Amino acid sequence: MTATYTFDVFSSLDGFGAASGGWSGYWGKQGPELLDHRLAQYDEEQRMVLGANTYRAFAQMLAASTAESDVRDPWVTRMRSLPATVVSTTLEGPLDWPDAQIAAGDAVDVVGRLKAESAVPLRSHGSLSMNRALMAAGLVDRVQVTLFPVITGQSGLEPIFGGAADFDLELIESRTLDGRIQELVYRPALHG
């Protein structure tokens, strides 16, 4: 049996994963429905898969945060408690993540192996370049985009699908959270 792999990402309407210029986390648009939904998704048994840059960003962000900050939302705390594989050729252990292991090598090989061996679903939050490569290799089963109602044309950082291959997307789930945030879940297939 092959484990399902979900590429989970937050996005502005114009396709950026983050922004500079005074935008807060979630672009300041989070509400209780989004946060409760995220916690329920991460409450399921699963294994996180992170690229080295995303792992470093999470570790730095969590280390610099306080218990009262938005960074330590219950779903983020839950995500950090899940078993994780960090794909990296540069990191060395130990990692500042309770149940994380480093998997050295090419992400396509590592995730291909994980999909074949894992008894639980796999999920990656962020890790943009790694997930674009995994999509091109046909290893991503679901692309879950949480779309925030902002345009960050001047301050947008990290174009989510910049440089990606062309894909056809089959919409398999959608929902509106807090009356303004869209969660869209697609099954990707290489175009052509």
C-alpha positions as CSV (number, residue, x, y, z in Angstrom):
1,M,0.0,0.0,0.0
2,T,1.3,3.5,-0.9
3,A,0.9,6.3,1.6
4,T,-0.9,9.4,0.5
5,Y,1.2,12.5,0.2
6,T,-0.3,16.0,0.8
7,F,1.4,19.2,-0.1
8,D,-0.2,21.7,2.3
9,V,0.4,25.4,1.7
10,F,-0.9,28.8,2.6
11,S,-1.2,31.3,-0.2
12,S,-2.2,34.9,-0.9
13,L,-4.6,35.3,-3.8
14,D,-1.7,36.2,-6.1
15,G,0.2,33.0,-5.2
16,F,2.8,34.0,-2.6
17,G,3.5,31.9,0.5
18,A,4.6,34.9,2.6
19,A,4.9,38.6,2.5
20,S,7.1,41.4,3.9
21,G,6.0,44.9,4.8
22,G,4.1,44.5,8.1
23,W,1.9,41.5,7.2
24,S,1.5,39.2,10.2
25,G,1.1,35.4,10.1
26,Y,-1.9,34.3,8.2
27,W,-1.8,37.8,6.7
28,G,-3.9,38.8,9.8
29,K,-7.0,37.0,8.4
30,Q,-7.1,33.9,10.7
31,G,-10.2,33.1,12.7
32,P,-11.4,30.4,15.0
33,E,-12.9,28.2,12.3
34,L,-9.6,28.1,10.4
35,L,-7.6,27.4,13.5
36,D,-10.0,24.7,14.7
37,H,-10.0,23.1,11.2
38,R,-6.2,23.1,11.1
39,L,-6.0,21.4,14.5
40,A,-8.4,18.7,13.4
41,Q,-6.4,18.0,10.2
42,Y,-3.2,17.7,12.2
43,D,-4.8,15.6,14.9
44,E,-4.9,12.7,12.5
45,E,-1.9,10.3,12.7
46,Q,0.5,11.2,10.0
47,R,4.2,11.9,9.2
48,M,5.5,15.4,8.4
49,V,8.0,15.7,5.5
50,L,10.0,19.0,5.5
51,G,12.8,20.3,3.4
52,A,15.8,21.7,5.2
53,N,15.0,25.4,4.6
54,T,11.4,25.0,5.9
55,Y,12.7,23.1,8.9
56,R,15.1,25.9,9.7
57,A,12.4,28.5,9.3
58,F,10.0,26.6,11.6
59,A,12.8,26.0,14.2
60,Q,13.8,29.7,14.1
61,M,10.3,31.0,14.2
62,L,9.3,28.7,17.2
63,A,12.5,29.5,19.1
64,A,11.9,33.2,18.8
65,S,8.2,33.0,19.8
66,T,6.4,33.1,23.1
67,A,3.7,30.8,24.3
68,E,1.2,33.7,23.8
69,S,2.2,34.4,20.1
70,D,0.2,33.4,17.0
71,V,3.2,31.2,16.1
72,R,2.3,28.7,18.8
73,D,-1.3,28.1,17.7
74,P,-2.5,24.6,18.9
75,W,-2.2,23.2,15.3
76,V,1.4,24.3,15.0
77,T,2.2,22.8,18.4
78,R,0.5,19.5,17.2
79,M,2.4,19.6,13.9
80,R,5.7,19.8,15.8
81,S,4.7,16.8,18.0
82,L,4.1,14.6,14.9
83,P,6.9,12.3,13.6
84,A,8.9,14.2,10.9
85,T,11.4,13.4,8.2
86,V,13.6,16.3,7.2
87,V,15.1,15.9,3.7
88,S,18.5,17.4,3.7
89,T,22.0,17.0,2.5
90,T,23.3,19.9,4.7
91,L,21.7,19.5,8.1
92,E,23.3,17.5,10.9
93,G,21.5,16.2,14.0
94,P,20.2,16.5,16.6
95,L,17.3,18.5,15.3
96,D,15.2,20.8,17.5
97,W,12.0,18.8,16.8
98,P,10.8,16.1,19.2
99,D,10.5,13.1,16.8
100,A,12.4,14.1,13.7
101,Q,15.0,12.3,11.6
102,I,17.2,13.6,8.8
103,A,16.9,11.7,5.5
104,A,19.9,12.6,3.4
105,G,19.6,12.4,-0.4
106,D,17.3,13.5,-3.2
107,A,13.8,14.4,-2.1
108,V,12.3,12.3,-4.9
109,D,14.1,9.2,-3.8
110,V,13.4,9.8,-0.1
111,V,9.7,10.5,-0.5
112,G,9.3,7.7,-3.0
113,R,10.7,5.3,-0.3
114,L,8.6,6.9,2.4
115,K,5.4,6.5,0.4
116,A,6.2,2.8,-0.1
117,E,7.1,2.2,3.5
118,S,4.8,4.5,5.6
119,A,1.8,3.0,7.4
120,V,0.4,6.6,7.8
121,P,-0.3,9.5,5.4
122,L,2.5,11.9,4.7
123,R,2.0,15.7,4.8
124,S,4.3,18.6,4.0
125,H,3.5,22.2,5.0
126,G,5.6,24.6,3.0
127,S,8.8,23.3,1.6
128,L,8.0,24.9,-1.8
129,S,11.0,23.9,-4.0
130,M,11.0,20.3,-2.6
131,N,7.2,19.9,-3.3
132,R,7.5,21.4,-6.8
133,A,10.1,18.7,-7.5
134,L,7.9,16.0,-5.9
135,M,4.9,17.1,-8.0
136,A,6.9,16.9,-11.2
137,A,7.9,13.4,-10.2
138,G,4.3,12.4,-9.7
139,L,4.7,11.8,-5.9
140,V,2.1,14.4,-4.7
141,D,-1.4,13.0,-4.3
142,R,-3.1,16.1,-3.0
143,V,-2.3,19.8,-3.2
144,Q,-4.1,21.6,-0.3
145,V,-4.1,25.3,-0.8
146,T,-5.4,27.6,1.9
147,L,-6.2,30.8,0.1
148,F,-6.2,34.0,2.2
149,P,-8.1,37.0,0.9
150,V,-5.1,39.3,0.2
151,I,-3.1,40.4,-2.7
152,T,0.6,41.0,-1.9
153,G,1.7,42.3,-5.3
154,Q,4.3,44.7,-3.7
155,S,5.4,42.6,-0.7
156,G,4.8,39.0,-1.8
157,L,7.6,36.6,-1.0
158,E,8.1,32.9,-2.0
159,P,6.0,32.4,-5.2
160,I,4.5,29.0,-4.5
161,F,4.4,27.6,-8.0
162,G,7.1,29.7,-9.5
163,G,9.1,27.5,-11.8
164,A,6.8,24.5,-11.4
165,A,5.9,22.2,-14.3
166,D,2.4,22.5,-15.8
167,F,-0.4,20.6,-14.1
168,D,-4.0,19.9,-14.5
169,L,-5.8,20.0,-11.2
170,E,-8.9,18.1,-10.2
171,L,-10.8,19.8,-7.4
172,I,-11.7,17.1,-4.8
173,E,-12.6,19.2,-1.8
174,S,-13.4,22.9,-1.0
175,R,-14.6,24.8,1.9
176,T,-14.9,28.4,3.2
177,L,-13.5,29.1,6.7
178,D,-14.4,32.1,8.8
179,G,-16.5,33.4,5.8
180,R,-13.4,34.6,3.9
181,I,-10.6,31.9,3.6
182,Q,-10.8,29.2,1.0
183,E,-9.4,25.8,1.4
184,L,-9.0,24.0,-2.0
185,V,-7.8,20.4,-2.3
186,Y,-6.7,19.2,-5.7
187,R,-5.4,16.0,-7.3
188,P,-2.5,17.1,-9.6
189,A,-1.6,15.5,-12.9
190,L,1.2,16.6,-15.1
191,H,-0.3,18.5,-18.1
192,G,0.4,17.0,-21.5
